[in-house]
């Protein structure tokens, strides 16, 4: 089954404790992206990757890191999480950047206390 | 700057009534337009997309949308709403640029 998977689905952590949210797709998509969803703000793009070893900042990259060492994986790293990063996070992939629809993972609910 | 505006934060309709959700975009190149739906606690599902050609596009679940270049709009419509359509709806724009831009969403409540 073609899908985007994210882990964990739910995470509660404390300020400053490094964490990684994994994302994997099995559709051989070139483009992958991370979004955060906050009430009243919709989805905002954090980082995106055009292909392996090619990443770039979206609209809200502060406090996040990403890497793309393999085509299928695109982890999101929070080196020192803060309460303002409490949010719902979505990973997405598409065949080629903005020219195709994105397929979304199920989301990761992150709470930073 | 690229952006998507969904002017209606929340809409309430009666079951069986027609629905129109508004979307306006600003994009510097040829826009590729999308509507997604998010049911409570779920991820986002693509309803329909517009790339080129016929400006009226059909999607899943009986939805359709019309692209109007002169108005920079891509409004979503459904002739008869079902209770299961209650969800959050997002308009998005992509294209030859590298990023996608989403609107802030419209929450739909359906009254029996």
Boltz contact constraints between the chains, C-beta under 6 A:
constraints:
  - contact:
      token1: [A, 42]
      token2: [B, 102]
      max_distance: 6.0
  - contact:
      token1: [A, 42]
      token2: [B, 103]
      max_distance: 6.0
  - contact:
      token1: [A, 42]
      token2: [B, 104]
      max_distance: 6.0
  - contact:
      token1: [A, 42]
      token2: [B, 105]
      max_distance: 6.0
  - contact:
      token1: [A, 43]
      token2: [B, 102]
      max_distance: 6.0
  - contact:
      token1: [A, 45]
      token2: [B, 99]
      max_distance: 6.0
  - contact:
      token1: [A, 97]
      token2: [B, 98]
      max_distance: 6.0
  - contact:
      token1: [A, 98]
      token2: [B, 94]
      max_distance: 6.0
  - contact:
      token1: [A, 98]
      token2: [B, 95]
      max_distance: 6.0
  - contact:
      token1: [A, 98]
      token2: [B, 97]
      max_distance: 6.0
  - contact:
      token1: [A, 98]
      token2: [B, 100]
      max_distance: 6.0
  - contact:
      token1: [A, 101]
      token2: [B, 34]
      max_distance: 6.0
  - contact:
      token1: [A, 101]
      token2: [B, 46]
      max_distance: 6.0
  - contact:
      token1: [A, 101]
      token2: [B, 49]
      max_distance: 6.0
  - contact:
      token1: [A, 104]
      token2: [B, 43]
      max_distance: 6.0
  - contact:
      token1: [A, 104]
      token2: [B, 44]
      max_distance: 6.0
  - contact:
      token1: [A, 106]
      token2: [B, 43]
      max_distance: 6.0
  - contact:
      token1: [A, 107]
      token2: [B, 43]
      max_distance: 6.0
